[in-house]
Amino acid sequence: MLNGPAKAFLKEPARLKYLLAPVLTKSAAEQARFYEVFDLWWNDMQMPLPLPPRKRWWKYIPPPIWWLLSALAALWLGYELYKWLVPPQGKPDVVVGFYKSGGEAVGDTFLFVNSSTIADSLEYRFEWRLMDGDDRPR
């Protein structure tokens, strides 16, 4: 029946119920009751089904993970605050000089003095080079 003449009336329930009632019922009283039930059923079918509220993505994350993320965020904020409040300490300057007594000649001995204030001398490498006037190593 629905594949035959009733197929054209699937979108029109007012005409579809008149095609289905004689096939599904036996008496006029049953047909009248069928029209009422069909109208109620069709009205129910036209209403959208209420969908359950969806869980938000953050509801799927377990509480221990939230505690871990909160602790990491607090540590990161503390580190950023520390960097902002405490200015960075620059590395101490390495000051190297030599004393000359005046009137130097070829073959004279120079006294080189390390005047730097470095707390840990293992962190730095000192190298002494004798340079010509054109800054080439000899």
TILOBA-445861 format. One record per atom (N, C-alpha, C): residue number from 1; atom name; x, y negated, z. Coordinates in Angstrom, 1 decimal. Layout:
BEGIN
pt nr=NUM | atom=CA | east=X | north=Y | up=Z
...
REM end
This chain:
BEGIN
pt nr=1 | atom=N | east=0.8 | north=1.2 | up=0.0
pt nr=1 | atom=CA | east=0.0 | north=0.0 | up=0.0
pt nr=1 | atom=C | east=0.9 | north=-1.3 | up=0.0
pt nr=2 | atom=N | east=1.9 | north=-1.3 | up=0.9
pt nr=2 | atom=CA | east=2.8 | north=-2.5 | up=0.9
pt nr=2 | atom=C | east=3.7 | north=-2.6 | up=-0.3
pt nr=3 | atom=N | east=4.0 | north=-1.5 | up=-0.9
pt nr=3 | atom=CA | east=4.8 | north=-1.6 | up=-2.1
pt nr=3 | atom=C | east=3.9 | north=-1.9 | up=-3.4
pt nr=4 | atom=N | east=2.6 | north=-1.8 | up=-3.2
pt nr=4 | atom=CA | east=1.7 | north=-2.0 | up=-4.4
pt nr=4 | atom=C | east=1.1 | north=-3.4 | up=-4.3
pt nr=5 | atom=N | east=-0.2 | north=-3.5 | up=-4.3
pt nr=5 | atom=CA | east=-0.9 | north=-4.8 | up=-4.3
pt nr=5 | atom=C | east=-0.7 | north=-5.7 | up=-3.1
pt nr=6 | atom=N | east=-0.4 | north=-5.1 | up=-2.0
pt nr=6 | atom=CA | east=-0.2 | north=-6.0 | up=-0.8
pt nr=6 | atom=C | east=1.1 | north=-6.7 | up=-0.7
pt nr=7 | atom=N | east=2.1 | north=-6.3 | up=-1.6
pt nr=7 | atom=CA | east=3.4 | north=-6.9 | up=-1.5
pt nr=7 | atom=C | east=3.3 | north=-8.3 | up=-1.9
pt nr=8 | atom=N | east=2.5 | north=-8.8 | up=-2.7
pt nr=8 | atom=CA | east=2.3 | north=-10.2 | up=-3.1
pt nr=8 | atom=C | east=1.8 | north=-11.0 | up=-1.9
pt nr=9 | atom=N | east=1.2 | north=-10.4 | up=-0.9
pt nr=9 | atom=CA | east=0.5 | north=-11.1 | up=0.2
pt nr=9 | atom=C | east=1.3 | north=-11.0 | up=1.5
pt nr=10 | atom=N | east=2.5 | north=-10.5 | up=1.5
pt nr=10 | atom=CA | east=3.3 | north=-10.4 | up=2.7
pt nr=10 | atom=C | east=3.5 | north=-11.7 | up=3.4
pt nr=11 | atom=N | east=3.7 | north=-12.8 | up=2.6
pt nr=11 | atom=CA | east=3.9 | north=-14.1 | up=3.2
pt nr=11 | atom=C | east=2.6 | north=-14.8 | up=3.6
pt nr=12 | atom=N | east=1.4 | north=-14.2 | up=3.2
pt nr=12 | atom=CA | east=0.1 | north=-14.8 | up=3.4
pt nr=12 | atom=C | east=-0.7 | north=-13.9 | up=4.3
pt nr=13 | atom=N | east=-0.6 | north=-14.0 | up=5.6
pt nr=13 | atom=CA | east=-1.3 | north=-13.1 | up=6.5
pt nr=13 | atom=C | east=-2.8 | north=-13.2 | up=6.4
pt nr=14 | atom=N | east=-3.4 | north=-14.3 | up=6.0
pt nr=14 | atom=CA | east=-4.8 | north=-14.4 | up=6.0
pt nr=14 | atom=C | east=-5.4 | north=-13.5 | up=4.9
pt nr=15 | atom=N | east=-4.7 | north=-13.2 | up=3.8
pt nr=15 | atom=CA | east=-5.1 | north=-12.3 | up=2.8
pt nr=15 | atom=C | east=-4.6 | north=-10.9 | up=3.0
pt nr=16 | atom=N | east=-3.5 | north=-10.8 | up=3.7
pt nr=16 | atom=CA | east=-2.9 | north=-9.4 | up=3.9
pt nr=16 | atom=C | east=-3.8 | north=-8.6 | up=4.8
pt nr=17 | atom=N | east=-4.3 | north=-9.2 | up=5.8
pt nr=17 | atom=CA | east=-5.2 | north=-8.5 | up=6.8
pt nr=17 | atom=C | east=-6.4 | north=-7.9 | up=6.1
pt nr=18 | atom=N | east=-6.9 | north=-8.6 | up=5.1
pt nr=18 | atom=CA | east=-8.1 | north=-8.1 | up=4.4
pt nr=18 | atom=C | east=-7.8 | north=-6.9 | up=3.5
pt nr=19 | atom=N | east=-6.5 | north=-6.8 | up=3.1
pt nr=19 | atom=CA | east=-6.1 | north=-5.6 | up=2.3
pt nr=19 | atom=C | east=-5.8 | north=-4.4 | up=3.2
pt nr=20 | atom=N | east=-5.2 | north=-4.7 | up=4.4
pt nr=20 | atom=CA | east=-4.8 | north=-3.6 | up=5.2
pt nr=20 | atom=C | east=-6.0 | north=-3.0 | up=6.1
pt nr=21 | atom=N | east=-7.0 | north=-3.8 | up=6.4
pt nr=21 | atom=CA | east=-8.1 | north=-3.4 | up=7.3
pt nr=21 | atom=C | east=-8.9 | north=-2.2 | up=6.7
pt nr=22 | atom=N | east=-9.3 | north=-2.2 | up=5.4
pt nr=22 | atom=CA | east=-10.0 | north=-1.0 | up=4.9
pt nr=22 | atom=C | east=-9.2 | north=0.2 | up=4.9
pt nr=23 | atom=N | east=-7.9 | north=0.1 | up=4.8
pt nr=23 | atom=CA | east=-7.1 | north=1.3 | up=4.7
pt nr=23 | atom=C | east=-6.8 | north=1.9 | up=6.1
pt nr=24 | atom=N | east=-6.7 | north=1.0 | up=7.1
pt nr=24 | atom=CA | east=-6.3 | north=1.5 | up=8.5
pt nr=24 | atom=C | east=-7.5 | north=1.7 | up=9.4
pt nr=25 | atom=N | east=-8.7 | north=1.2 | up=9.1
pt nr=25 | atom=CA | east=-9.9 | north=1.4 | up=10.0
pt nr=25 | atom=C | east=-11.0 | north=2.1 | up=9.3
pt nr=26 | atom=N | east=-12.0 | north=2.6 | up=10.1
pt nr=26 | atom=CA | east=-13.1 | north=3.4 | up=9.5
pt nr=26 | atom=C | east=-14.4 | north=2.7 | up=9.5
pt nr=27 | atom=N | east=-14.7 | north=1.8 | up=10.5
pt nr=27 | atom=CA | east=-16.0 | north=1.1 | up=10.6
pt nr=27 | atom=C | east=-15.8 | north=-0.4 | up=10.6
pt nr=28 | atom=N | east=-16.9 | north=-1.0 | up=10.5
pt nr=28 | atom=CA | east=-16.9 | north=-2.5 | up=10.5
pt nr=28 | atom=C | east=-16.5 | north=-3.1 | up=11.8
pt nr=29 | atom=N | east=-16.8 | north=-2.4 | up=12.9
pt nr=29 | atom=CA | east=-16.4 | north=-2.9 | up=14.2
pt nr=29 | atom=C | east=-14.9 | north=-2.7 | up=14.4
pt nr=30 | atom=N | east=-14.4 | north=-1.7 | up=13.9
pt nr=30 | atom=CA | east=-12.9 | north=-1.5 | up=13.9
pt nr=30 | atom=C | east=-12.2 | north=-2.5 | up=13.1
pt nr=31 | atom=N | east=-12.8 | north=-2.9 | up=11.9
pt nr=31 | atom=CA | east=-12.2 | north=-3.9 | up=11.1
pt nr=31 | atom=C | east=-12.2 | north=-5.3 | up=11.8
pt nr=32 | atom=N | east=-13.3 | north=-5.6 | up=12.4
pt nr=32 | atom=CA | east=-13.4 | north=-6.9 | up=13.2
pt nr=32 | atom=C | east=-12.3 | north=-6.9 | up=14.3
pt nr=33 | atom=N | east=-12.2 | north=-5.8 | up=15.0
pt nr=33 | atom=CA | east=-11.1 | north=-5.7 | up=16.0
pt nr=33 | atom=C | east=-9.7 | north=-5.8 | up=15.4
pt nr=34 | atom=N | east=-9.6 | north=-5.1 | up=14.2
pt nr=34 | atom=CA | east=-8.3 | north=-5.2 | up=13.5
pt nr=34 | atom=C | east=-7.9 | north=-6.6 | up=13.2
pt nr=35 | atom=N | east=-8.9 | north=-7.4 | up=12.7
pt nr=35 | atom=CA | east=-8.6 | north=-8.8 | up=12.3
pt nr=35 | atom=C | east=-8.1 | north=-9.6 | up=13.5
pt nr=36 | atom=N | east=-8.7 | north=-9.4 | up=14.7
pt nr=36 | atom=CA | east=-8.3 | north=-10.1 | up=15.9
pt nr=36 | atom=C | east=-6.9 | north=-9.6 | up=16.3
pt nr=37 | atom=N | east=-6.6 | north=-8.3 | up=16.4
pt nr=37 | atom=CA | east=-5.3 | north=-7.8 | up=16.8
pt nr=37 | atom=C | east=-4.3 | north=-8.3 | up=15.8
pt nr=38 | atom=N | east=-4.6 | north=-8.2 | up=14.5
pt nr=38 | atom=CA | east=-3.6 | north=-8.6 | up=13.5
pt nr=38 | atom=C | east=-3.2 | north=-10.1 | up=13.6
pt nr=39 | atom=N | east=-4.2 | north=-11.0 | up=13.9
pt nr=39 | atom=CA | east=-4.0 | north=-12.4 | up=14.1
pt nr=39 | atom=C | east=-3.1 | north=-12.6 | up=15.3
pt nr=40 | atom=N | east=-3.3 | north=-11.9 | up=16.4
pt nr=40 | atom=CA | east=-2.5 | north=-12.0 | up=17.6
pt nr=40 | atom=C | east=-1.1 | north=-11.5 | up=17.3
pt nr=41 | atom=N | east=-1.0 | north=-10.4 | up=16.6
pt nr=41 | atom=CA | east=0.3 | north=-9.9 | up=16.3
pt nr=41 | atom=C | east=1.1 | north=-10.8 | up=15.4
pt nr=42 | atom=N | east=0.4 | north=-11.4 | up=14.4
pt nr=42 | atom=CA | east=1.1 | north=-12.3 | up=13.5
pt nr=42 | atom=C | east=1.6 | north=-13.5 | up=14.2
pt nr=43 | atom=N | east=0.8 | north=-14.1 | up=15.1
pt nr=43 | atom=CA | east=1.2 | north=-15.3 | up=15.9
pt nr=43 | atom=C | east=2.4 | north=-15.0 | up=16.7
pt nr=44 | atom=N | east=2.4 | north=-13.8 | up=17.3
pt nr=44 | atom=CA | east=3.6 | north=-13.4 | up=18.1
pt nr=44 | atom=C | east=4.9 | north=-13.2 | up=17.2
pt nr=45 | atom=N | east=4.7 | north=-12.7 | up=16.0
pt nr=45 | atom=CA | east=5.8 | north=-12.5 | up=15.1
pt nr=45 | atom=C | east=6.4 | north=-13.9 | up=14.6
pt nr=46 | atom=N | east=5.6 | north=-14.9 | up=14.6
pt nr=46 | atom=CA | east=6.0 | north=-16.2 | up=14.1
pt nr=46 | atom=C | east=6.9 | north=-17.0 | up=15.2
pt nr=47 | atom=N | east=6.7 | north=-16.6 | up=16.4
pt nr=47 | atom=CA | east=7.5 | north=-17.3 | up=17.5
pt nr=47 | atom=C | east=8.9 | north=-16.7 | up=17.5
pt nr=48 | atom=N | east=9.9 | north=-17.6 | up=17.6
pt nr=48 | atom=CA | east=11.3 | north=-17.1 | up=17.7
pt nr=48 | atom=C | east=11.5 | north=-16.3 | up=19.0
pt nr=49 | atom=N | east=12.3 | north=-15.3 | up=18.9
pt nr=49 | atom=CA | east=12.6 | north=-14.6 | up=20.2
pt nr=49 | atom=C | east=13.6 | north=-15.4 | up=21.0
pt nr=50 | atom=N | east=13.3 | north=-15.5 | up=22.3
pt nr=50 | atom=CA | east=14.3 | north=-16.2 | up=23.2
pt nr=50 | atom=C | east=15.6 | north=-15.4 | up=23.3
pt nr=51 | atom=N | east=16.6 | north=-16.1 | up=23.0
pt nr=51 | atom=CA | east=17.9 | north=-15.4 | up=23.1
pt nr=51 | atom=C | east=18.5 | north=-15.6 | up=24.5
pt nr=52 | atom=N | east=19.2 | north=-14.6 | up=25.1
pt nr=52 | atom=CA | east=19.8 | north=-14.8 | up=26.4
pt nr=52 | atom=C | east=20.9 | north=-15.9 | up=26.3
pt nr=53 | atom=N | east=21.1 | north=-16.6 | up=27.3
pt nr=53 | atom=CA | east=22.2 | north=-17.6 | up=27.2
pt nr=53 | atom=C | east=23.6 | north=-16.9 | up=27.1
pt nr=54 | atom=N | east=24.4 | north=-17.4 | up=26.2
pt nr=54 | atom=CA | east=25.7 | north=-16.9 | up=25.9
pt nr=54 | atom=C | east=26.7 | north=-17.3 | up=27.0
pt nr=55 | atom=N | east=27.5 | north=-16.3 | up=27.4
pt nr=55 | atom=CA | east=28.6 | north=-16.6 | up=28.3
pt nr=55 | atom=C | east=29.6 | north=-17.5 | up=27.7
pt nr=56 | atom=N | east=30.1 | north=-18.5 | up=28.4
pt nr=56 | atom=CA | east=31.1 | north=-19.3 | up=27.8
pt nr=56 | atom=C | east=32.5 | north=-18.5 | up=27.9
pt nr=57 | atom=N | east=33.4 | north=-19.0 | up=27.1
pt nr=57 | atom=CA | east=34.7 | north=-18.2 | up=26.9
pt nr=57 | atom=C | east=35.4 | north=-18.2 | up=28.3
pt nr=58 | atom=N | east=35.3 | north=-19.2 | up=29.1
pt nr=58 | atom=CA | east=36.1 | north=-19.2 | up=30.3
pt nr=58 | atom=C | east=35.5 | north=-18.3 | up=31.4
pt nr=59 | atom=N | east=34.3 | north=-17.8 | up=31.1
pt nr=59 | atom=CA | east=33.6 | north=-16.9 | up=32.1
pt nr=59 | atom=C | east=34.2 | north=-15.5 | up=31.9
pt nr=60 | atom=N | east=34.9 | north=-15.2 | up=30.8
pt nr=60 | atom=CA | east=35.5 | north=-13.9 | up=30.6
pt nr=60 | atom=C | east=36.9 | north=-13.7 | up=31.2
pt nr=61 | atom=N | east=37.5 | north=-14.9 | up=31.7
pt nr=61 | atom=CA | east=38.8 | north=-14.8 | up=32.3
pt nr=61 | atom=C | east=38.7 | north=-14.5 | up=33.8
pt nr=62 | atom=N | east=39.4 | north=-13.4 | up=34.2
pt nr=62 | atom=CA | east=39.2 | north=-13.1 | up=35.6
pt nr=62 | atom=C | east=39.8 | north=-14.1 | up=36.6
pt nr=63 | atom=N | east=39.3 | north=-14.2 | up=37.8
pt nr=63 | atom=CA | east=39.8 | north=-15.2 | up=38.8
pt nr=63 | atom=C | east=41.3 | north=-15.2 | up=39.1
pt nr=64 | atom=N | east=42.0 | north=-14.0 | up=39.1
pt nr=64 | atom=CA | east=43.4 | north=-14.0 | up=39.4
pt nr=64 | atom=C | east=44.2 | north=-14.8 | up=38.3
pt nr=65 | atom=N | east=43.7 | north=-14.7 | up=37.1
pt nr=65 | atom=CA | east=44.4 | north=-15.4 | up=36.0
pt nr=65 | atom=C | east=44.2 | north=-16.9 | up=36.2
pt nr=66 | atom=N | east=43.0 | north=-17.3 | up=36.6
pt nr=66 | atom=CA | east=42.7 | north=-18.7 | up=36.9
pt nr=66 | atom=C | east=43.7 | north=-19.2 | up=38.0
pt nr=67 | atom=N | east=43.9 | north=-18.4 | up=39.0
pt nr=67 | atom=CA | east=44.8 | north=-18.8 | up=40.1
pt nr=67 | atom=C | east=46.2 | north=-19.0 | up=39.6
pt nr=68 | atom=N | east=46.6 | north=-18.0 | up=38.7
pt nr=68 | atom=CA | east=48.0 | north=-18.1 | up=38.2
pt nr=68 | atom=C | east=48.1 | north=-19.3 | up=37.3
pt nr=69 | atom=N | east=47.2 | north=-19.6 | up=36.4
pt nr=69 | atom=CA | east=47.2 | north=-20.8 | up=35.6
pt nr=69 | atom=C | east=47.2 | north=-22.1 | up=36.4
pt nr=70 | atom=N | east=46.4 | north=-22.1 | up=37.5
pt nr=70 | atom=CA | east=46.4 | north=-23.3 | up=38.3
pt nr=70 | atom=C | east=47.7 | north=-23.5 | up=39.0
pt nr=71 | atom=N | east=48.3 | north=-22.4 | up=39.5
pt nr=71 | atom=CA | east=49.7 | north=-22.5 | up=40.2
pt nr=71 | atom=C | east=50.7 | north=-23.0 | up=39.2
pt nr=72 | atom=N | east=50.7 | north=-22.5 | up=38.0
pt nr=72 | atom=CA | east=51.7 | north=-22.9 | up=37.0
pt nr=72 | atom=C | east=51.5 | north=-24.4 | up=36.6
pt nr=73 | atom=N | east=50.2 | north=-24.8 | up=36.5
pt nr=73 | atom=CA | east=49.9 | north=-26.2 | up=36.2
pt nr=73 | atom=C | east=50.4 | north=-27.1 | up=37.3
pt nr=74 | atom=N | east=50.2 | north=-26.7 | up=38.5
pt nr=74 | atom=CA | east=50.6 | north=-27.5 | up=39.7
pt nr=74 | atom=C | east=52.2 | north=-27.6 | up=39.7
pt nr=75 | atom=N | east=52.8 | north=-26.5 | up=39.4
pt nr=75 | atom=CA | east=54.3 | north=-26.5 | up=39.4
pt nr=75 | atom=C | east=54.8 | north=-27.4 | up=38.3
pt nr=76 | atom=N | east=54.2 | north=-27.4 | up=37.1
pt nr=76 | atom=CA | east=54.6 | north=-28.2 | up=36.0
pt nr=76 | atom=C | east=54.3 | north=-29.7 | up=36.3
pt nr=77 | atom=N | east=53.2 | north=-30.0 | up=36.9
pt nr=77 | atom=CA | east=52.9 | north=-31.4 | up=37.3
pt nr=77 | atom=C | east=53.9 | north=-31.9 | up=38.3
pt nr=78 | atom=N | east=54.2 | north=-31.0 | up=39.3
pt nr=78 | atom=CA | east=55.3 | north=-31.4 | up=40.3
pt nr=78 | atom=C | east=56.6 | north=-31.7 | up=39.7
pt nr=79 | atom=N | east=57.0 | north=-30.8 | up=38.7
pt nr=79 | atom=CA | east=58.3 | north=-31.0 | up=38.0
pt nr=79 | atom=C | east=58.3 | north=-32.3 | up=37.2
pt nr=80 | atom=N | east=57.2 | north=-32.6 | up=36.5
pt nr=80 | atom=CA | east=57.1 | north=-33.9 | up=35.8
pt nr=80 | atom=C | east=57.1 | north=-35.1 | up=36.7
pt nr=81 | atom=N | east=56.4 | north=-35.0 | up=37.9
pt nr=81 | atom=CA | east=56.5 | north=-36.1 | up=38.8
pt nr=81 | atom=C | east=57.9 | north=-36.3 | up=39.4
pt nr=82 | atom=N | east=58.6 | north=-35.2 | up=39.7
pt nr=82 | atom=CA | east=59.9 | north=-35.2 | up=40.2
pt nr=82 | atom=C | east=60.9 | north=-35.9 | up=39.1
pt nr=83 | atom=N | east=60.7 | north=-35.5 | up=37.9
pt nr=83 | atom=CA | east=61.5 | north=-36.1 | up=36.8
pt nr=83 | atom=C | east=61.2 | north=-37.6 | up=36.7
pt nr=84 | atom=N | east=60.0 | north=-38.0 | up=36.9
pt nr=84 | atom=CA | east=59.6 | north=-39.4 | up=36.8
pt nr=84 | atom=C | east=60.1 | north=-40.2 | up=38.0
pt nr=85 | atom=N | east=60.0 | north=-39.7 | up=39.2
pt nr=85 | atom=CA | east=60.4 | north=-40.4 | up=40.4
pt nr=85 | atom=C | east=61.9 | north=-40.4 | up=40.6
pt nr=86 | atom=N | east=62.6 | north=-39.3 | up=40.3
pt nr=86 | atom=CA | east=64.1 | north=-39.3 | up=40.6
pt nr=86 | atom=C | east=64.8 | north=-39.5 | up=39.2
pt nr=87 | atom=N | east=65.5 | north=-40.6 | up=39.1
pt nr=87 | atom=CA | east=66.2 | north=-40.9 | up=37.8
pt nr=87 | atom=C | east=67.3 | north=-39.9 | up=37.6
pt nr=88 | atom=N | east=67.6 | north=-39.5 | up=36.4
pt nr=88 | atom=CA | east=68.6 | north=-38.5 | up=36.1
pt nr=88 | atom=C | east=70.0 | north=-39.1 | up=36.5
pt nr=89 | atom=N | east=70.8 | north=-38.2 | up=37.1
pt nr=89 | atom=CA | east=72.2 | north=-38.6 | up=37.4
pt nr=89 | atom=C | east=73.1 | north=-38.3 | up=36.2
pt nr=90 | atom=N | east=73.7 | north=-39.3 | up=35.7
pt nr=90 | atom=CA | east=74.6 | north=-39.1 | up=34.6
pt nr=90 | atom=C | east=75.9 | north=-38.4 | up=35.1
pt nr=91 | atom=N | east=76.6 | north=-37.8 | up=34.1
pt nr=91 | atom=CA | east=77.9 | north=-37.2 | up=34.5
pt nr=91 | atom=C | east=78.9 | north=-38.3 | up=34.8
pt nr=92 | atom=N | east=79.7 | north=-38.0 | up=35.7
pt nr=92 | atom=CA | east=80.7 | north=-39.1 | up=36.0
pt nr=92 | atom=C | east=81.7 | north=-39.3 | up=34.8
pt nr=93 | atom=N | east=82.1 | north=-40.5 | up=34.7
pt nr=93 | atom=CA | east=83.0 | north=-40.8 | up=33.6
pt nr=93 | atom=C | east=84.4 | north=-40.2 | up=33.9
pt nr=94 | atom=N | east=85.0 | north=-39.8 | up=32.9
pt nr=94 | atom=CA | east=86.4 | north=-39.4 | up=33.0
pt nr=94 | atom=C | east=87.3 | north=-40.5 | up=32.6
pt nr=95 | atom=N | east=88.1 | north=-41.0 | up=33.6
pt nr=95 | atom=CA | east=88.9 | north=-42.1 | up=33.3
pt nr=95 | atom=C | east=90.4 | north=-41.6 | up=33.3
pt nr=96 | atom=N | east=91.0 | north=-41.8 | up=32.2
pt nr=96 | atom=CA | east=92.5 | north=-41.3 | up=32.1
pt nr=96 | atom=C | east=93.3 | north=-42.5 | up=31.7
pt nr=97 | atom=N | east=94.4 | north=-42.7 | up=32.4
pt nr=97 | atom=CA | east=95.2 | north=-43.9 | up=32.1
pt nr=97 | atom=C | east=96.7 | north=-43.5 | up=32.3
pt nr=98 | atom=N | east=97.5 | north=-44.4 | up=31.9
pt nr=98 | atom=CA | east=98.9 | north=-44.2 | up=32.1
pt nr=98 | atom=C | east=99.5 | north=-45.6 | up=32.5
pt nr=99 | atom=N | east=100.6 | north=-45.5 | up=33.3
pt nr=99 | atom=CA | east=101.3 | north=-46.7 | up=33.8
pt nr=99 | atom=C | east=102.5 | north=-46.8 | up=32.9
pt nr=100 | atom=N | east=102.7 | north=-48.1 | up=32.5
pt nr=100 | atom=CA | east=103.9 | north=-48.3 | up=31.9
pt nr=100 | atom=C | east=104.7 | north=-49.4 | up=32.6
pt nr=101 | atom=N | east=105.9 | north=-49.2 | up=32.6
pt nr=101 | atom=CA | east=106.7 | north=-50.2 | up=33.4
pt nr=101 | atom=C | east=107.2 | north=-51.3 | up=32.6
pt nr=102 | atom=N | east=106.9 | north=-51.3 | up=31.3
pt nr=102 | atom=CA | east=107.4 | north=-52.4 | up=30.5
pt nr=102 | atom=C | east=108.7 | north=-52.0 | up=29.9
pt nr=103 | atom=N | east=108.9 | north=-52.4 | up=28.6
pt nr=103 | atom=CA | east=110.2 | north=-52.1 | up=28.0
pt nr=103 | atom=C | east=110.4 | north=-50.7 | up=27.7
pt nr=104 | atom=N | east=109.4 | north=-49.9 | up=27.2
pt nr=104 | atom=CA | east=109.6 | north=-48.5 | up=26.9
pt nr=104 | atom=C | east=110.4 | north=-48.3 | up=25.7
pt nr=105 | atom=N | east=111.1 | north=-47.3 | up=25.6
pt nr=105 | atom=CA | east=111.9 | north=-46.9 | up=24.4
pt nr=105 | atom=C | east=111.6 | north=-45.5 | up=24.1
pt nr=106 | atom=N | east=112.1 | north=-45.0 | up=23.0
pt nr=106 | atom=CA | east=111.9 | north=-43.6 | up=22.5
pt nr=106 | atom=C | east=112.7 | north=-42.8 | up=23.6
pt nr=107 | atom=N | east=111.9 | north=-41.7 | up=24.0
pt nr=107 | atom=CA | east=112.5 | north=-40.8 | up=24.9
pt nr=107 | atom=C | east=112.2 | north=-41.1 | up=26.4
pt nr=108 | atom=N | east=111.5 | north=-42.2 | up=26.6
pt nr=108 | atom=CA | east=111.1 | north=-42.6 | up=28.0
pt nr=108 | atom=C | east=110.0 | north=-41.6 | up=28.5
pt nr=109 | atom=N | east=109.9 | north=-41.5 | up=29.8
pt nr=109 | atom=CA | east=108.9 | north=-40.7 | up=30.4
pt nr=109 | atom=C | east=107.7 | north=-41.5 | up=30.9
pt nr=110 | atom=N | east=106.5 | north=-41.1 | up=30.6
pt nr=110 | atom=CA | east=105.3 | north=-41.8 | up=31.0
pt nr=110 | atom=C | east=104.7 | north=-41.0 | up=32.2
pt nr=111 | atom=N | east=104.0 | north=-41.7 | up=33.1
pt nr=111 | atom=CA | east=103.3 | north=-41.0 | up=34.2
pt nr=111 | atom=C | east=101.8 | north=-41.2 | up=33.9
pt nr=112 | atom=N | east=101.1 | north=-40.1 | up=33.6
pt nr=112 | atom=CA | east=99.7 | north=-40.0 | up=33.3
pt nr=112 | atom=C | east=99.0 | north=-39.7 | up=34.6
pt nr=113 | atom=N | east=97.9 | north=-40.5 | up=34.9
pt nr=113 | atom=CA | east=97.2 | north=-40.3 | up=36.2
pt nr=113 | atom=C | east=95.7 | north=-40.1 | up=35.9
pt nr=114 | atom=N | east=95.1 | north=-39.1 | up=36.5
pt nr=114 | atom=CA | east=93.7 | north=-38.8 | up=36.4
pt nr=114 | atom=C | east=93.0 | north=-39.6 | up=37.5
pt nr=115 | atom=N | east=92.2 | north=-40.6 | up=37.1
pt nr=115 | atom=CA | east=91.5 | north=-41.5 | up=38.0
pt nr=115 | atom=C | east=90.0 | north=-41.2 | up=38.1
pt nr=116 | atom=N | east=89.6 | north=-40.1 | up=37.6
pt nr=116 | atom=CA | east=88.2 | north=-39.8 | up=37.6
pt nr=116 | atom=C | east=87.7 | north=-39.3 | up=39.0
pt nr=117 | atom=N | east=86.4 | north=-39.5 | up=39.2
pt nr=117 | atom=CA | east=85.8 | north=-39.0 | up=40.5
pt nr=117 | atom=C | east=84.8 | north=-37.9 | up=40.2
pt nr=118 | atom=N | east=85.4 | north=-36.7 | up=39.8
pt nr=118 | atom=CA | east=84.6 | north=-35.6 | up=39.5
pt nr=118 | atom=C | east=84.6 | north=-34.6 | up=40.7
pt nr=119 | atom=N | east=83.4 | north=-34.2 | up=41.1
pt nr=119 | atom=CA | east=83.3 | north=-33.3 | up=42.3
pt nr=119 | atom=C | east=83.8 | north=-31.9 | up=41.9
pt nr=120 | atom=N | east=83.4 | north=-31.4 | up=40.7
pt nr=120 | atom=CA | east=83.8 | north=-30.1 | up=40.3
pt nr=120 | atom=C | east=84.6 | north=-30.2 | up=39.1
pt nr=121 | atom=N | east=85.9 | north=-29.9 | up=39.2
pt nr=121 | atom=CA | east=86.8 | north=-30.1 | up=38.1
pt nr=121 | atom=C | east=86.8 | north=-28.9 | up=37.1
pt nr=122 | atom=N | east=86.1 | north=-27.8 | up=37.5
pt nr=122 | atom=CA | east=86.0 | north=-26.7 | up=36.6
pt nr=122 | atom=C | east=85.0 | north=-26.9 | up=35.5
pt nr=123 | atom=N | east=84.2 | north=-27.9 | up=35.7
pt nr=123 | atom=CA | east=83.1 | north=-28.3 | up=34.7
pt nr=123 | atom=C | east=83.7 | north=-29.0 | up=33.5
pt nr=124 | atom=N | east=84.9 | north=-29.6 | up=33.6
pt nr=124 | atom=CA | east=85.5 | north=-30.4 | up=32.6
pt nr=124 | atom=C | east=86.8 | north=-29.8 | up=32.2
pt nr=125 | atom=N | east=87.2 | north=-30.1 | up=30.9
pt nr=125 | atom=CA | east=88.5 | north=-29.7 | up=30.4
pt nr=125 | atom=C | east=89.3 | north=-30.9 | up=30.1
pt nr=126 | atom=N | east=90.5 | north=-31.0 | up=30.7
pt nr=126 | atom=CA | east=91.3 | north=-32.1 | up=30.5
pt nr=126 | atom=C | east=92.4 | north=-31.7 | up=29.5
pt nr=127 | atom=N | east=92.7 | north=-32.6 | up=28.5
pt nr=127 | atom=CA | east=93.7 | north=-32.3 | up=27.5
pt nr=127 | atom=C | east=94.5 | north=-33.5 | up=27.3
pt nr=128 | atom=N | east=95.8 | north=-33.4 | up=27.3
pt nr=128 | atom=CA | east=96.7 | north=-34.5 | up=27.1
pt nr=128 | atom=C | east=97.3 | north=-34.4 | up=25.7
pt nr=129 | atom=N | east=97.2 | north=-35.5 | up=24.9
pt nr=129 | atom=CA | east=97.8 | north=-35.5 | up=23.6
pt nr=129 | atom=C | east=98.6 | north=-36.8 | up=23.4
pt nr=130 | atom=N | east=99.7 | north=-36.6 | up=22.7
pt nr=130 | atom=CA | east=100.5 | north=-37.8 | up=22.4
pt nr=130 | atom=C | east=100.1 | north=-38.1 | up=20.9
pt nr=131 | atom=N | east=99.7 | north=-39.4 | up=20.7
pt nr=131 | atom=CA | east=99.2 | north=-39.8 | up=19.4
pt nr=131 | atom=C | east=100.2 | north=-40.8 | up=18.8
pt nr=132 | atom=N | east=100.3 | north=-40.8 | up=17.5
pt nr=132 | atom=CA | east=101.1 | north=-41.8 | up=16.8
pt nr=132 | atom=C | east=100.2 | north=-43.1 | up=16.8
pt nr=133 | atom=N | east=100.7 | north=-44.1 | up=16.2
pt nr=133 | atom=CA | east=100.0 | north=-45.3 | up=16.1
pt nr=133 | atom=C | east=98.8 | north=-45.2 | up=15.1
pt nr=134 | atom=N | east=98.8 | north=-44.2 | up=14.2
pt nr=134 | atom=CA | east=97.6 | north=-44.0 | up=13.3
pt nr=134 | atom=C | east=96.7 | north=-42.9 | up=13.8
pt nr=135 | atom=N | east=96.7 | north=-42.6 | up=15.1
pt nr=135 | atom=CA | east=95.8 | north=-41.6 | up=15.7
pt nr=135 | atom=C | east=95.9 | north=-40.2 | up=15.1
pt nr=136 | atom=N | east=97.1 | north=-39.8 | up=14.7
pt nr=136 | atom=CA | east=97.3 | north=-38.4 | up=14.3
pt nr=136 | atom=C | east=98.1 | north=-37.7 | up=15.4
pt nr=137 | atom=N | east=97.8 | north=-36.5 | up=15.7
pt nr=137 | atom=CA | east=98.6 | north=-35.8 | up=16.7
pt nr=137 | atom=C | east=100.0 | north=-35.5 | up=16.1
pt nr=138 | atom=N | east=101.0 | north=-35.6 | up=17.0
pt nr=138 | atom=CA | east=102.4 | north=-35.3 | up=16.6
pt nr=138 | atom=C | east=102.8 | north=-34.0 | up=17.0
REM end
